[in-house]
Amino acid sequence: MDKSTIIDVAKLANTSKSTVSRYLNGYKVKKETKEALDRAIRELNYHPNANARRLVKNNTQVIGIVVDDIANIFYADILRGIESVLNSYGYRCAYYSRTSNYQGEFGFMDLANEGEVDGLILVSFLKRSQEMLDEVKKLAIPIVLIGDADYDSGVFSVDVNNELGISELVHYLYRIGHRNIAYINGPEHFSASYWRKKGYENTLKELGLSYKESWIIDSDWTKAGGHKAMSELLAFKDITAVVSSNDEMAIGALLYASELGFHVPRDLSIVGFDDTEVSKWVYPPLTTVKQPLHPMGEKAATGLIAKLKGEQDIQEQRILIDPKLVVRQSCRNL
């Protein structure tokens, strides 16, 4: 059978060519018309000609999603949030992993400059260089960032409120009686490490608690890193609680404490950050804060759609979405 055309789809669905065109380009049609068009498209195995549409409309209906590491488990919910919004507007997503691109941080530039996509969402929890941010602002297509960006970067960006998340954990520990609270910090090349540590330091000051540099251990966000960090913190007998800047290190810290005969939470309270799936399956289940990953993806995609529509009220701003405290059994009242 010859390749089907938009005219064939219109005839089989008993509608006009213009209605088919409108539907294929993301515009809403009546429910019964949509159902008829979907049936016709499936029956005819019709595939729109993307190159022809690009010539006619000067766009691709494709959004490029660039991630620094496609294997990062945190990106799954973010990407689902992005897709749920973009698909509802008739856009397809094309995914690019920065780690598999020899151009590294600037691997997305060709996508923008060669008209491969209508817009870009750059997803990374690594610190972004000022040079990269400057290049982003020069591009002709709309760009949205998820993850690190300065407050005055001049680029629309979305991130979790990392500072608030740690502050919520410290406040919770304070409410249940803890005053000597240590901290396991993440690696400096992740932007979240800076904001989470800032949340710890500022909240101690706000609550009038003593701040001791020796009670802060720099680590690497792995279970092994948390295990080693706890081996250093247990030398300080006054500590009653440990805030870990992610769940992985909290689990490693919990294991080390158990190996030395400490009972969590009777002897020591431990909290994490992220609310990963495993955090509720360790013993004891971990108190933590849940990252709003799906809403972050939705907010970024909604911002990009607004930019594509040229809406005047969309500003180049940094949007922070609050995480949610999840209380389990790894802490006790003093």
VEXMI-530074 format. One line per 5 residues: number of its first residue (from 1); their letters; for each residue x, y, z of C-alpha. Coordinates in nm, 2 decimals. Layout:
BEGIN
NUM) A) X Y Z; ... $
END
This chain:
BEGIN
1) MDKST) 0.00 0.00 0.00; 0.12 0.35 -0.09; 0.21 0.58 0.20; -0.10 0.74 0.34; -0.16 1.11 0.32 $
6) IIDVA) -0.35 1.36 0.53; -0.62 1.35 0.26; -0.66 0.98 0.32; -0.70 1.03 0.69; -0.96 1.30 0.64 $
11) KLANT) -1.17 1.08 0.40; -1.16 0.78 0.64; -1.25 0.99 0.94; -1.52 1.18 0.74; -1.38 1.52 0.82 $
16) SKSTV) -1.19 1.79 0.65; -0.82 1.81 0.57; -0.79 2.13 0.77; -0.94 1.96 1.08; -0.68 1.67 1.05 $
21) SRYLN) -0.40 1.93 1.02; -0.52 2.12 1.33; -0.54 1.80 1.53; -0.19 1.68 1.42; -0.05 2.02 1.53 $
26) GYKVK) -0.19 2.00 1.88; -0.51 2.18 1.86; -0.82 2.05 2.03; -1.11 1.90 1.84; -1.44 1.75 1.94 $
31) KETKE) -1.42 1.42 2.13; -1.60 1.22 1.85; -1.38 1.38 1.59; -1.07 1.29 1.79; -1.18 0.93 1.82 $
36) ALDRA) -1.25 0.90 1.45; -0.91 1.06 1.36; -0.73 0.82 1.60; -0.90 0.52 1.44; -0.81 0.64 1.09 $
41) IRELN) -0.45 0.71 1.18; -0.41 0.37 1.33; -0.58 0.19 1.04; -0.38 0.37 0.77; -0.06 0.36 0.98 $
46) YHPNA) -0.03 0.73 0.90; 0.29 0.91 1.01; 0.31 1.30 0.97; 0.60 1.42 0.77; 0.80 1.62 1.02 $
51) NARRL) 1.02 1.78 0.76; 0.73 1.91 0.56; 0.56 2.04 0.87; 0.88 2.22 0.97; 0.89 2.40 0.63 $
56) VKNNT) 0.53 2.50 0.65; 0.51 2.61 1.02; 0.88 2.69 1.08; 0.88 2.45 1.38; 0.93 2.09 1.46 $
61) QVIGI) 0.68 2.02 1.75; 0.98 1.86 1.92; 1.14 1.97 2.25; 1.49 1.86 2.34; 1.55 1.73 2.69 $
66) VVDDI) 1.92 1.73 2.78; 2.02 1.55 3.09; 2.37 1.52 3.24; 2.33 1.14 3.30; 2.04 0.95 3.16 $
71) ANIFY) 2.09 0.67 3.42; 2.03 0.90 3.71; 1.72 0.75 3.89; 1.60 1.10 4.00; 1.54 1.20 3.64 $
76) ADILR) 1.26 0.95 3.58; 0.99 1.14 3.77; 1.11 1.47 3.64; 1.09 1.34 3.28; 0.74 1.21 3.34 $
81) GIESV) 0.63 1.55 3.46; 0.78 1.72 3.16; 0.61 1.47 2.92; 0.27 1.50 3.08; 0.26 1.87 3.00 $
86) LNSYG) 0.44 1.88 2.66; 0.24 1.59 2.52; -0.09 1.76 2.62; 0.02 2.05 2.39; 0.11 1.82 2.10 $
91) YRCAY) 0.49 1.83 2.15; 0.72 1.53 2.13; 1.02 1.49 2.35; 1.37 1.40 2.22; 1.62 1.30 2.49 $
96) YSRTS) 1.99 1.37 2.49; 2.24 1.25 2.75; 2.53 1.49 2.81; 2.76 1.21 2.93; 2.74 1.04 2.58 $
101) NYQGE) 2.81 1.36 2.39; 3.18 1.45 2.34; 3.09 1.82 2.35; 3.01 1.79 2.72; 2.84 2.09 2.88 $
106) FGFMD) 2.78 2.26 2.54; 2.66 1.96 2.36; 2.31 2.11 2.33; 2.42 2.41 2.13; 2.39 2.24 1.79 $
111) LANEG) 2.03 2.13 1.87; 1.94 2.49 1.92; 2.14 2.64 1.63; 2.04 2.39 1.36; 1.67 2.40 1.42 $
116) EVDGL) 1.64 2.04 1.54; 1.40 2.14 1.83; 1.16 2.42 1.91; 1.29 2.46 2.27; 1.52 2.30 2.52 $
121) ILVSF) 1.49 2.19 2.88; 1.83 2.13 3.04; 1.83 1.90 3.34; 2.13 1.88 3.57; 2.20 1.88 3.94 $
126) LKRSQ) 2.56 1.97 3.88; 2.68 2.33 3.92; 2.65 2.52 3.60; 2.93 2.74 3.48; 2.87 3.11 3.42 $
131) EMLDE) 3.01 3.06 3.07; 2.73 2.80 2.99; 2.46 3.03 3.13; 2.59 3.32 2.91; 2.57 3.09 2.61 $
136) VKKLA) 2.22 2.98 2.69; 2.10 3.35 2.70; 2.23 3.40 2.34; 2.02 3.12 2.19; 1.73 3.20 1.96 $
141) IPIVL) 1.50 2.93 2.10; 1.34 2.92 2.44; 1.54 2.75 2.72; 1.44 2.63 3.06; 1.68 2.49 3.33 $
146) IGDAD) 1.60 2.23 3.59; 1.85 2.23 3.87; 2.13 2.48 3.95; 2.10 2.84 3.85; 2.18 3.16 4.03 $
151) YDSGV) 1.90 3.38 4.14; 2.01 3.64 3.89; 2.12 3.40 3.61; 1.87 3.56 3.36; 1.74 3.22 3.26 $
156) FSVDV) 1.40 3.06 3.36; 1.49 2.78 3.60; 1.32 2.53 3.84; 1.47 2.35 4.14; 1.37 2.19 4.47 $
161) NNELG) 1.40 2.43 4.77; 1.71 2.25 4.91; 1.77 2.50 5.18; 1.41 2.48 5.31; 1.43 2.10 5.30 $
166) ISELV) 1.72 2.08 5.54; 1.57 2.35 5.75; 1.25 2.15 5.79; 1.46 1.85 5.91; 1.65 2.06 6.17 $
171) HYLYR) 1.33 2.22 6.29; 1.17 1.88 6.33; 1.46 1.75 6.53; 1.45 2.06 6.75; 1.08 2.02 6.81 $
176) IGHRN) 1.14 1.67 6.95; 1.41 1.78 7.18; 1.74 1.76 6.99; 2.00 2.04 7.04; 2.33 1.88 6.93 $
181) IAYIN) 2.28 1.81 6.56; 2.56 1.70 6.33; 2.56 1.72 5.95; 2.69 1.51 5.66; 2.75 1.73 5.36 $
186) GPEHF) 2.74 1.63 4.99; 3.01 1.69 4.72; 3.08 2.05 4.62; 3.03 2.00 4.25; 2.66 1.95 4.31 $
191) SASYW) 2.47 2.27 4.36; 2.23 2.11 4.62; 2.52 2.06 4.85; 2.57 2.43 4.89; 2.20 2.51 4.95 $
196) RKKGY) 2.15 2.22 5.19; 2.45 2.31 5.40; 2.33 2.67 5.40; 1.99 2.55 5.53; 2.17 2.36 5.81 $
201) ENTLK) 2.39 2.65 5.92; 2.11 2.92 5.90; 1.86 2.71 6.09; 2.11 2.64 6.37; 2.17 3.01 6.40 $
206) ELGLS) 1.79 3.08 6.39; 1.72 2.83 6.67; 2.02 2.95 6.88; 2.20 2.62 6.86; 2.57 2.59 6.88 $
211) YKESW) 2.75 2.56 6.54; 3.06 2.34 6.54; 3.27 2.30 6.22; 3.39 1.96 6.35; 3.03 1.83 6.34 $
216) IIDSD) 3.01 1.88 5.97; 3.16 1.60 5.76; 3.21 1.64 5.38; 3.12 1.33 5.19; 3.01 1.20 4.84 $
221) WTKAG) 2.64 1.11 4.86; 2.71 0.73 4.86; 2.63 0.47 5.13; 3.00 0.41 5.17; 3.05 0.79 5.22 $
226) GHKAM) 2.79 0.80 5.49; 2.94 0.50 5.66; 3.28 0.67 5.68; 3.13 1.00 5.79; 2.95 0.83 6.08 $
231) SELLA) 3.28 0.67 6.19; 3.41 1.03 6.24; 3.09 1.17 6.40; 3.06 0.90 6.66; 3.38 1.03 6.82 $
236) FKDIT) 3.17 1.32 6.95; 2.98 1.19 7.24; 2.74 1.49 7.27; 2.57 1.44 6.93; 2.22 1.32 6.96 $
241) AVVSS) 2.11 1.35 6.59; 2.26 1.35 6.25; 2.12 1.52 5.94; 2.24 1.36 5.62; 2.21 1.57 5.30 $
246) NDEMA) 2.08 1.26 5.11; 1.92 0.92 5.19; 2.21 0.72 5.06; 2.46 0.86 5.31; 2.19 0.84 5.59 $
251) IGALL) 2.16 0.47 5.52; 2.54 0.42 5.53; 2.55 0.62 5.86; 2.27 0.41 6.00; 2.46 0.09 5.91 $
256) YASEL) 2.78 0.20 6.08; 2.60 0.31 6.40; 2.44 -0.04 6.41; 2.77 -0.21 6.35; 2.91 -0.04 6.66 $
261) GFHVP) 2.62 -0.14 6.87; 2.43 0.18 6.87; 2.05 0.15 6.84; 1.87 0.40 6.61; 1.67 0.59 6.72 $
266) RDLSI) 1.72 0.50 7.09; 2.09 0.61 7.10; 2.10 0.83 6.80; 1.85 0.99 6.55; 1.93 1.00 6.18 $
271) VGFDD) 1.75 1.18 5.90; 1.80 1.19 5.52; 1.69 1.39 5.22; 1.52 1.27 4.89; 1.27 1.01 5.01 $
276) TEVSK) 1.42 0.74 4.78; 1.23 0.41 4.75; 1.47 0.23 4.98; 1.44 0.48 5.26; 1.12 0.33 5.38 $
281) WVYPP) 1.25 -0.03 5.36; 1.56 0.01 5.58; 1.54 -0.05 5.95; 1.44 0.17 6.11; 1.25 0.34 5.82 $
286) LTTVK) 1.41 0.67 5.75; 1.27 1.01 5.83; 1.35 1.23 5.53; 1.21 1.50 5.30; 1.05 1.41 4.97 $
291) QPLHP) 1.18 1.58 4.65; 0.90 1.72 4.43; 1.04 1.57 4.12; 0.72 1.53 3.91; 0.60 1.89 3.99 $
296) MGEKA) 0.95 2.02 3.90; 0.92 1.86 3.55; 0.56 2.00 3.51; 0.66 2.35 3.62; 0.96 2.35 3.38 $
301) ATGLI) 0.75 2.23 3.08; 0.47 2.48 3.16; 0.73 2.76 3.17; 0.87 2.65 2.83; 0.52 2.64 2.68 $
306) AKLKG) 0.46 3.00 2.80; 0.78 3.11 2.64; 0.70 2.94 2.31; 0.36 3.12 2.31; 0.54 3.45 2.37 $
311) EQDIQ) 0.34 3.52 2.69; 0.45 3.85 2.83; 0.40 3.76 3.19; 0.67 3.48 3.19; 0.98 3.61 3.35 $
316) EQRIL) 1.34 3.48 3.36; 1.32 3.37 3.72; 1.42 3.10 3.96; 1.13 2.89 4.08; 1.18 2.68 4.39 $
321) IDPKL) 0.94 2.40 4.48; 0.91 2.30 4.85; 0.99 1.94 4.95; 0.77 1.76 5.20; 0.88 1.63 5.54 $
326) VVRQS) 0.82 1.25 5.57; 0.83 1.13 5.94; 0.92 0.77 5.99; 1.09 0.58 6.28; 1.46 0.69 6.27 $
331) CRNL) 1.42 0.96 6.53; 1.31 0.97 6.89; 1.19 1.24 7.13; 1.43 1.35 7.40 $
END
